[in-house]
């Protein structure tokens, strides 16, 4: 059955769950633990009914699709790919796996709505000074399964995918696996990334070199 919630209400349900389950959001970045956040999120979601879980999962898949862009892929490269540096010039050897890019986008979503909106506007907002993250672990694969894990707490869950299957049947266009091949332009690599994102590349690469 389709949700009767408005889009605004669906968004609020989703981002409230992400935010209220992050008990270390106001603590030092080193206190944040992805697995603990996902566990707390699962417990939070387990109190919701099935339709609310479907709404959460639908919104998650929509957010993952919204982050399927060249700039977000290039942010992944800057944070994760090998690079060399000479005289302050950074040269990236980019590699972007399909699965890894999904898990990276999950990690971005766990940072909350304000951050999500800021990096969609400009990925250099990552180093605006508003945010402080551990960039040594930028995958959060477990977010893909958290709604079904939450449903399984109080219900039988055939093949542990009843919520995901319901969303797929209702909204196949949202599924993150279907976004492959649709990035809007050729991805930048090598020296091009520093030319496009000088502030971001300098800040992140100097941090990664420490």
N, C-alpha and C positions, 0 to 999 in steps of 0.2 A: 504493500500500500504506500502510495506517495506521501511524503511528509507535507503537512499543512503549514509548516513553519515558513516564515519569510526568509529571504536570502540573508537579511541582516541578523535574524535570530539564529540561523544556521552558522553563520560566521561567529557569532558570539558564543554559541555552544562549543565550537571547535577551539577558539582561542582561549576561552576560559579554562577548558580542560588542560591545554598545554601550559598555561600560566599557573594555575592553581596546583598543579602536580609538581611544579618545579620549586621545591622547598628551599633551594639554595640560590634562588635568583638574585637575592640581595647580598649574598656572601661573596668572599673572594673567589676569583675564577678557579683557583686550584681546588676549591671544595666541591665543584660541580662534578657529578659522575653520571655519565649517560645511562648506564644500566640502572642506577637508582632512580633517575628521572622516569625511565620507561616503566619500571616496576610500580612507581607511585602513580603514573598515568594509568596503568592497567587497573590498579585498585580504584582510582577515581571513576574510570569508565564503567567498572563492574556494577556501579550503583545506578547506571542509566538503563532505560528500557531498550528493547531491540531496535525500535525505529530511531531512537536517538543515536544508537551506535551506528546504524546505517547512515544517518546524517553526518556523523563524525567521519566515517570512512569515505563517504562521497566527497566531503570537503577536503579531506587529506589528499585524495587523488586529484582533485581540482588544483590544489595548491602545488602539488608536485608538477603538474602539467604547466602551471603558470611559471614555474622556475626553469622550465625546459627552454633555455635561451642561450644565445652565444655568450652574453656577458656572464651569466652564472657558470657556464662551462669554463670560461676563462678564469673566473674566480677559483674554481676547483683546480685548474692548472697551476695558478700562482701559489695556492696553499699546499699542493700535494706533489707536483711534478719535480723531477730533478732539474737543477739549473747550475750554471757556472757563472762566475763573476770575475770581471777584469776591469780595473779602473772605474769601479762604480757602475759598470754596465752589466746587466743581468741577461743571460741567454738561456731560455727554457727549452727543455727537451720534452715536449708535451705528449702525454698519453692519457686518453680518457676512455675508460671501459664503460660499457652500458650499465652494468650492475653497480659499479663504483659511483657513477654519477647519480644514480637513484639514491644510494645510501648517503651521499654527500648532501643531496637536497633534503633528505630526511633530517640530517643534522642541522641544516639551516632553519628548518621549520621549528625545531625544538627550541630555538632561541626566542620565539615569540613574535607577535604581530608587528610591534614597532620595528624590530629589526628586519622582518620580512619585507615590510613596506619600504624601508630605507634602502635595502640592497636592490630591490626591484627598480628604484629610482636611479641609483648609481652605486655600483659595487664598491667604489672607493669610500663609501660611507662605512665600510667595514673597519676602516682605520680613522674614523672621524673623532675618536676619543670618547664616544658615548658607550662603547662596548669593550669588553675584555673577556677573551675566551682562550681556552686551551686549544691551540691549533695543531697539537700533536695527534689528536684523535678526532677526525672529522667525518666519521661514518656512523650512522644510527639506523642500521638495517631493521632493528626490532620495531621501529615505528610502523612498518608495513603490516605487522601482525598483531599489533596491540589491541585493536578493536575485537578481533576474534578471540584473543586470549581473555579479554574482559568478559565477553559473552559466555565463554566456557566455564567461568567461575560458578555460574548458577544454572547453566543449561547444557543439554546435550548439544554438541556442535559437530555435525557430520563433516568429516575430513578437515575439521578445524578451520573451515573457510566459509561458514554460512553467511557471515556479514559481508565479506569480500564478494562472494558469489551474488548476493542480493544486489550489491551496488553495480556489479558488472552487468547484471540483467537489466537494471533500470537505467544505467548511465554508462554504456560501453565507451562512449566518446571521452570519458574522463580518465580511463585507465592509463596509468603511467607507462606501461609497456607499449602502448600504441603511439607514443610520441617519438619513437626512434626514427631518425632520418628527417625530422622536420625542423631542425635548427635553421634559423632564417638566413644565415650567412656562413661563409667559411671561417673557421676559428683561427684566431691569431696564435702565433707560435714564435719561438726564438726571441729575437730582440723586439719584435713588434709589440709584445705585451707591455714592456716598459714605456714604449713610445705612447701607447694608448692610455695606460694607467700608471703614470709615474709615481704618484704619492703612494698608491697601494703596493706596487712592486717594491719600492725602496723600503717601506716599513716592514713588509712581510719577509722579504729576503734577508734584511739585516737581522731580523728576529730569528729566522731559521738558521742563520750562520753562527749564532751564539753557541 
